[in-house]
Amino acid sequence: MDGDFRTEFVRSPSALKHHPALVLNADYRPLSYYPLSLWPWQEAVKAAWLDRVDIVAEYEEVVRSPSTEIRIPSVVVLKDYVKPQKRVAFTRFNLFLRDEFRCQYCGAKGDLTFDHVVPRASGGVTSWQNVVAACSPCNLRKGSKALHRTGMNLRKPPRQPGAEELRNMGRKFPPNHLHDSWMDFLYWDAELQA
């Protein structure tokens, strides 16, 4: 019987699989909002054991070794401050985040690609200032034509975002699941509505 339990636990540890820990910088802000800085529970326990983090909130569930029992951390704070990057990498993900995951021609959400405002065939470069998120229909409609020849308009001009601007943009897109113990740490520095 004991062997059956152990085998079952190893094969499907689903109960513990869904206990991620929110990771906060030493200033008690998340390392990132989108994607939200989360660690699997195993990483959080390891970091606590190695004294790299402080545990500020815990789940009700525990994990055990032969000599120790520990409640699973739900929020951990790094002991050493990690300096946020100043430069924003030009990636597809960051481009979509800058454009709020919307087509910059029609505003549609969903199946996005990216479009060169000044087509590459006309000397356009792949840069923050020339690339926008676009849905497939708008991208096909524009093709390799200049924007003024298509009758299409941009919702906002493309530009390079600042790192803090992109971090704040990520707050608009919370993950599907937010544990109650995380709420006090996610939006404490957000501007209050009057």
C-alpha positions in Angstrom: 0.0 0.0 0.0 2.7 2.5 0.9 4.5 1.8 -2.4 1.2 2.4 -4.3 0.9 5.8 -2.6 4.4 6.8 -3.4 4.1 5.8 -7.1 0.8 7.7 -7.4 2.3 10.8 -5.8 5.3 10.7 -8.2 3.2 10.1 -11.3 0.6 12.8 -10.6 1.6 15.4 -8.0 -1.2 17.6 -9.2 -2.2 18.8 -5.8 1.2 20.4 -5.3 1.8 21.3 -9.0 -0.6 24.2 -8.7 1.1 26.1 -5.9 3.3 28.7 -7.6 5.0 31.4 -5.5 4.9 35.0 -6.4 8.4 36.3 -6.5 9.0 39.9 -5.2 12.1 42.0 -5.5 13.7 43.2 -2.3 11.6 46.4 -2.6 8.4 44.1 -2.4 7.5 44.7 -6.1 7.1 41.8 -8.5 10.1 41.2 -10.7 7.7 41.4 -13.6 4.0 41.8 -14.1 3.6 40.2 -17.5 4.4 37.5 -17.4 3.9 37.6 -13.7 7.1 36.5 -11.8 6.2 33.1 -10.4 8.3 30.2 -9.3 7.2 26.5 -9.0 6.8 25.7 -5.3 9.9 23.5 -5.4 12.1 26.6 -6.4 10.5 28.7 -3.7 11.2 26.0 -1.0 14.8 25.6 -2.3 15.4 29.4 -2.2 14.0 29.6 1.3 16.2 26.7 2.4 19.3 28.3 0.9 18.3 31.6 2.7 18.0 33.6 -0.6 14.4 34.7 0.1 12.1 35.6 2.9 8.7 33.9 3.0 5.9 36.4 3.5 2.8 34.3 2.8 2.1 30.6 2.7 -0.4 28.1 1.4 -2.2 25.8 3.8 -0.5 22.7 2.2 2.8 21.4 3.5 5.6 19.3 2.1 7.5 16.9 4.2 10.9 15.2 4.2 11.9 12.6 6.8 13.1 15.3 9.1 11.3 18.5 8.1 7.8 19.8 7.4 7.4 23.2 5.7 4.3 25.0 4.5 4.4 25.8 0.8 5.4 29.5 0.2 2.9 31.5 -1.8 4.8 34.8 -1.7 8.6 35.2 -1.4 10.8 38.3 -1.3 14.4 38.2 -2.6 17.0 39.2 -0.1 19.2 40.8 -2.7 17.7 43.6 -4.9 17.7 42.7 -8.6 18.1 45.9 -10.6 15.4 46.1 -13.4 16.7 46.4 -16.9 16.6 49.9 -18.4 16.7 48.8 -22.0 13.7 47.0 -23.5 14.6 44.1 -25.8 13.0 44.3 -29.3 11.1 41.0 -29.2 7.7 39.9 -30.6 6.3 39.5 -27.1 7.4 43.1 -26.1 6.1 44.5 -29.3 2.7 42.9 -28.7 2.7 44.1 -25.1 3.5 47.7 -26.2 0.6 47.5 -28.6 -1.6 46.0 -25.9 -2.2 42.8 -27.9 -4.3 44.7 -30.5 -4.0 45.2 -34.2 -2.8 48.7 -34.7 -5.0 49.1 -37.8 -8.4 47.8 -36.7 -8.0 47.2 -33.0 -8.8 43.5 -33.2 -7.5 41.1 -30.5 -6.3 37.6 -31.1 -4.4 36.1 -33.9 -1.7 38.7 -34.3 1.4 39.0 -36.5 3.6 42.0 -37.1 3.7 44.5 -39.9 6.3 46.9 -41.2 4.6 50.3 -41.6 7.2 51.3 -44.2 7.5 48.0 -46.1 10.9 46.3 -46.2 10.6 46.3 -50.0 10.6 50.1 -49.8 13.5 50.3 -47.5 11.7 50.0 -44.2 13.7 48.5 -41.3 12.7 46.1 -38.5 12.7 48.5 -35.5 10.5 49.7 -32.8 9.7 52.8 -34.9 8.5 50.8 -38.0 6.9 47.6 -36.7 3.4 47.2 -35.3 1.1 44.4 -34.2 -1.4 43.6 -36.9 -4.1 41.0 -37.4 -3.8 38.7 -40.4 -6.6 40.3 -42.5 -5.1 43.9 -42.0 -1.6 42.6 -42.7 -2.8 41.0 -45.9 -4.8 44.0 -46.9 -1.8 46.4 -46.4 0.6 44.0 -48.0 3.8 45.7 -49.2 2.0 49.0 -50.0 2.8 52.3 -48.3 0.3 53.1 -45.6 -1.1 56.3 -47.3 -2.0 54.2 -50.4 -4.1 51.7 -48.4 -6.6 54.0 -46.7 -5.7 52.5 -43.4 -4.6 54.4 -40.3 -2.5 53.5 -37.3 -4.2 53.7 -33.9 -1.0 55.2 -32.5 2.5 55.8 -34.0 5.0 53.1 -33.3 7.8 54.0 -30.9 10.3 52.4 -28.5 8.7 52.0 -25.1 10.6 52.6 -21.9 11.2 49.7 -19.5 9.0 51.2 -16.7 6.2 51.9 -19.3 6.3 48.3 -20.5 6.2 47.0 -16.9 3.2 49.1 -16.2 1.5 47.9 -19.4 1.9 44.4 -18.1 -0.4 45.2 -15.2 -3.3 45.4 -17.6 -3.0 41.7 -18.3 -3.2 39.7 -15.1 -2.9 35.9 -15.4 -6.0 33.7 -15.3 -5.3 32.8 -11.6 -4.3 35.2 -8.9 -4.1 33.7 -5.4 -5.6 35.8 -2.6 -2.3 36.0 -0.8 -0.7 37.8 -3.8 -3.2 40.7 -4.0 -1.6 42.9 -1.5 1.7 42.7 -3.3 0.6 43.2 -6.9 -1.1 46.6 -7.0 0.0 48.4 -3.9 1.8 51.1 -5.8 -1.0 51.6 -8.4 -2.7 54.9 -8.6 -6.0 54.9 -6.7 -9.2 55.8 -8.5 -11.1 58.8 -7.1 
